[in-house]
Amino acid sequence: MKYYFAPMEGITGYVYRNAHRMFFKQVDVYFTPFIVPTQNRKFTSREKKDFLPEHNQGLHVIPQILTNKGDDFIWAAKELKEYGYDEVNLNLGCPSPTVVSKGRGSGFLGKPDQLEAFFDEIFSALDMKISVKTRIGKDSQEELGRLLEIYNKYPLKELILHPRIQKDFYRNEPNWEAVKEAVSLGKNPLCYNGNLFSVKDYERFTSSFPSIDCVMFGRGLVANPGLVGEIKNGETMEKEQLKAFHDEVLRGYEEIISGDRNVLFKMKELWAYMIQMFGGSEKHGKKIRKSQHLGEYRAAVDSLFKELDLKESG
């Protein structure tokens, strides 16, 4: 089984990835948050810093590209190849209204003929591995059959399937009937992504789909950074380990971000997930959310780790 860490905008950048690899070594591949090629043919400073090889030493990283224009994808992929990357990932999953309104991400799924022309263009121009992260449709599961027809025409490195439609965002249960359809009709290697929050979730999935040998974790792995180690080796994350990981992420952000407010914004975003690892954490979580400077934040976090224990895993 291969274990992937999903790209999560604003969260899984290089500071987070390096800290995660330092303390939790079981993830096979990390994906960058999406890169958006622009008309001026330049990466933003933030995007470039995130994929620079010197910021990702010892990590297997795959850059993700978000676009619906073939020439933009080709340009970005070729540039990334110059930095040593031999594989790129196409984002056809993002459900954000601002992305979808521009026909990108899962918005592109509603235009299958244009999507097919896009694939013709990029596969004829690029000598690289190309994987795709997709939802099962924009408005309906009924769209999946046509999408699989398109994907089957091309030698995808992998099809990473998140079995929700765009309008679901991250609500409702993942549609496993759609996964069955993809297993039955798909010709490319398949990776599953969606609602893997615990060992039990993982075991339930693998018992239902024994032929799938790759899974991608997103929100569940941000909440419990040690989840993959728990699944692979029965390694239960220790509270001290989580605290050391947290401190390393914080240190990394303080190095590259100026001002308490901006660092706190990044850390509070993580706590929206990690707080779930602690029982009875409402009071401590509120103190973390309301902290206005780093001294206050550190005191709130220290108090949480001192007074509360991690929930028993399940």
Buried (B, 14 or more C-beta within 10 A) or exposed (E): EEBBBBBBBEBBBBBBBBBBBEBBEBBEBBBBBBBBBBEEEEBEEEBBBBBEEEBBEEBEBBBBBBBBBBEBBBBBBBBBBEEEBEBBBBBBBBBBEEBBEBBBBBBBBBBBEEBBEBBBBBBEBBEBBBBBBBBBBBEEBEBBBBBBEBBEEBEBBBBBBBBBBBBBEEEEEBBBEBBEBBBEEBEBBBBBBBBBBBBEBBEBBBEEBEEBEBBBBBBBBBBBBBBBBBBEEEBEBEBEBBBBBBEBBBEBBBEEBEEBEEBBEBBBEBBBBBBBBBEEBEEBBEBBBEBEEBEBBBEBBEBBBEEBEBEEBE
